[in-house]
Structure formats: structure tokens, C-alpha cells
Amino acid sequence: MVVFGDGGNDIEMLRQAGFSFAMENAGSAVVAAAKYRAGSNNREGVLDVIDKVLKHEAPFNQ
């Protein structure tokens, strides 16, 4: 499961998911809980990761 978060309410979800992404604008606690980083949610950060996942480029090669 791939999940994305940027706020404190997302921390537990990020910890539980296999592929967790903190958004670029996320706070430090959210970044610490996630395994990976994504671009800003103001600039299609989620879409960029989804495109890479569908092409088997991320997070599998990281």
C-alpha cells in the first residue's frame, strides 16, 4: 500500500504502511514517520509518485 501524508494526523498511517511518503511541505514529525519523500502537494507531488510506481520506478529502486 502506498500512502501520502503531510500532517500530524497522518503519522500513524505513515508508520503502518509499506510505502509511506511525506509530502515536501510536511513537518519534521511527519517526515520522520515516512519511509520516502514526495514533492509538494501544491505541485502534483502525489501524481508524480503514482506515475513512478506504475512504471515500477519508485519506491522500488530506492
C-alpha positions in Angstrom: 0.0 0.0 0.0 1.3 3.5 -0.9 0.2 6.3 1.4 0.9 10.1 1.5 0.8 12.4 4.4 1.6 16.0 5.4 0.1 16.5 8.8 0.2 15.1 12.3 -3.0 13.2 11.8 -1.2 11.1 9.1 1.7 9.9 11.3 0.2 6.6 12.4 -0.9 5.8 8.8 2.6 6.5 7.6 4.2 4.2 10.2 1.9 1.3 9.3 2.1 1.5 5.5 4.7 -0.4 3.5 5.4 2.5 1.2 4.8 5.8 3.0 5.6 9.2 1.6 5.9 12.5 3.4 5.0 15.5 1.3 7.6 18.2 0.7 5.7 20.6 2.9 5.3 18.2 5.8 6.5 18.9 9.2 9.5 17.1 10.7 7.5 14.6 12.7 5.7 13.5 9.5 9.0 13.2 7.6 10.4 11.1 10.4 7.4 8.7 10.3 7.6 8.2 6.5 9.9 6.0 4.6 10.1 8.2 1.5 9.7 11.8 0.4 7.3 13.2 -2.3 7.2 16.6 -3.9 4.8 19.3 -2.8 1.1 18.7 -2.8 0.9 22.1 -4.4 2.8 20.8 -7.5 1.4 17.3 -8.2 3.8 15.5 -5.8 1.3 12.7 -5.3 0.7 12.3 -9.1 4.5 12.2 -9.7 5.0 9.3 -7.3 1.9 7.4 -8.6 3.3 7.7 -12.1 6.7 6.3 -11.0 5.0 3.5 -9.0 3.0 2.4 -12.0 6.2 2.4 -14.1 8.0 0.4 -11.4 10.5 3.2 -10.9 9.6 4.1 -7.3 9.9 3.4 -4.5 11.2 0.0 -5.6 14.5 1.3 -6.9 15.3 3.5 -3.8 
